[in-house]
Amino acid sequence: MTDGLLAGILGLGARLGLITVAEGIERPDQRALLVELGCDLGQGYLLSRPLDAAAAGELLAAERSLPRVA
């Protein structure tokens, strides 16, 4: 996805008052661009490897925040 298209999608989300979520963040440069463009949340190998049900339950029970892009 080009930076311009990504900026447009994130800008539209912001103008509509939506929380934006980026999928598949794998590299630091991808995360940096998303932060720069104002993306709210994200997921991907860079932020967390997949968790099994027990580990996901422990994460939620500990009331830790889920990985954020920013």
KEKE-3310 file (N, C-alpha, C; in steps of 0.2 Angstrom, whole numbers, plus 5000, padded with zeros to 4 digits):
npx = (5004:5003:5011:5003:4990:4988:4989:4977:4967:4969:4967:4954:4947:4950:4943:4930:4929:4934:4942:4957:4965:4979:4985:4996:5009:5026:5039:5050:5050:5038:5030:5034:5030:5016:5014:5018:5008:4997:4990:4980:4980:4988:4993:5004:5019:5029:5025:5019:5021:5010:4998:4994:4978:4979:4989:4984:4973:4980:4986:4975:4969:4978:4976:4984:4988:4984:4995:5000:5001:5006)
npy = (4994:5011:5025:5037:5032:5025:5036:5043:5034:5032:5046:5047:5039:5045:5057:5052:5049:5036:5022:5017:5002:4993:4980:4966:4971:4970:4975:4987:5000:5000:5001:5014:5022:5021:5026:5039:5043:5043:5031:5021:5008:4992:4976:4962:4953:4960:4967:4957:4940:4926:4921:4907:4900:4900:4909:4921:4923:4925:4937:4945:4944:4950:4963:4970:4982:4979:4977:4992:5003:5016)
npz = (5000:4996:5003:5002:5000:5012:5021:5017:5020:5034:5038:5034:5043:5055:5053:5054:5066:5070:5077:5072:5065:5062:5052:5052:5055:5053:5052:5059:5052:5046:5057:5062:5051:5052:5065:5063:5054:5062:5066:5077:5083:5082:5075:5074:5070:5074:5085:5094:5095:5089:5101:5112:5119:5133:5136:5130:5138:5151:5148:5146:5159:5167:5165:5156:5144:5127:5113:5106:5092:5093)
capx = (5000:5007:5010:4997:4984:4988:4987:4970:4963:4969:4964:4946:4945:4951:4938:4924:4930:4935:4949:4960:4969:4984:4986:5002:5015:5032:5045:5050:5049:5031:5027:5036:5026:5009:5014:5018:5002:4992:4986:4979:4981:4990:4995:5008:5024:5034:5022:5018:5020:5004:4998:4989:4972:4981:4993:4980:4969:4984:4987:4969:4968:4983:4974:4989:4985:4986:5000:4998:5006:5010)
capy = (5000:5017:5030:5042:5029:5024:5042:5044:5029:5034:5052:5046:5036:5050:5062:5049:5047:5029:5019:5013:4996:4991:4972:4963:4975:4966:4979:4994:5005:5000:5004:5021:5026:5021:5031:5046:5045:5043:5025:5020:5002:4988:4969:4959:4949:4965:4969:4951:4933:4923:4918:4902:4903:4901:4915:4926:4923:4928:4944:4949:4944:4954:4969:4974:4984:4976:4981:4998:5006:5022)
capz = (5000:4996:5009:5001:5001:5019:5024:5016:5024:5041:5039:5034:5049:5060:5052:5055:5074:5071:5080:5066:5067:5056:5053:5049:5056:5054:5052:5062:5047:5045:5063:5062:5047:5055:5071:5060:5051:5067:5067:5084:5086:5077:5077:5069:5073:5077:5092:5098:5092:5091:5108:5113:5123:5140:5136:5129:5144:5156:5146:5148:5166:5170:5163:5153:5137:5121:5109:5103:5087:5096)
cpx = (5005:5006:5004:4991:4983:4986:4980:4966:4963:4966:4956:4944:4945:4945:4931:4924:4931:4942:4951:4965:4973:4985:4993:5008:5021:5038:5045:5048:5041:5027:5028:5031:5018:5009:5014:5012:4996:4987:4986:4981:4984:4992:5000:5014:5029:5031:5021:5018:5013:5004:4993:4983:4974:4985:4989:4976:4973:4985:4981:4968:4973:4981:4979:4986:4988:4991:4997:5003:5010:5012)
cpy = (5006:5021:5035:5038:5027:5030:5044:5040:5031:5041:5052:5044:5041:5055:5059:5047:5040:5027:5015:5008:4994:4983:4971:4967:4970:4969:4985:5000:5006:5003:5012:5025:5026:5026:5038:5048:5045:5037:5024:5014:4997:4981:4967:4956:4954:4967:4963:4945:4931:4920:4912:4904:4904:4908:4921:4928:4927:4935:4948:4949:4949:4961:4973:4976:4980:4980:4987:5000:5011:5021)
cpz = (5000:5002:5008:5002:5008:5023:5023:5020:5032:5043:5039:5040:5055:5060:5054:5063:5075:5074:5074:5069:5061:5057:5049:5049:5058:5054:5056:5058:5046:5051:5064:5057:5050:5061:5068:5057:5056:5068:5074:5086:5080:5080:5072:5073:5076:5084:5096:5093:5093:5098:5108:5118:5130:5140:5135:5135:5150:5154:5148:5155:5170:5169:5160:5146:5132:5117:5105:5098:5090:5103)
residu = (MET:THR:ASP:GLY:LEU:LEU:ALA:GLY:ILE:LEU:GLY:LEU:GLY:ALA:ARG:LEU:GLY:LEU:ILE:THR:VAL:ALA:GLU:GLY:ILE:GLU:ARG:PRO:ASP:GLN:ARG:ALA:LEU:LEU:VAL:GLU:LEU:GLY:CYS:ASP:LEU:GLY:GLN:GLY:TYR:LEU:LEU:SER:ARG:PRO:LEU:ASP:ALA:ALA:ALA:ALA:GLY:GLU:LEU:LEU:ALA:ALA:GLU:ARG:SER:LEU:PRO:ARG:VAL:ALA)
# end
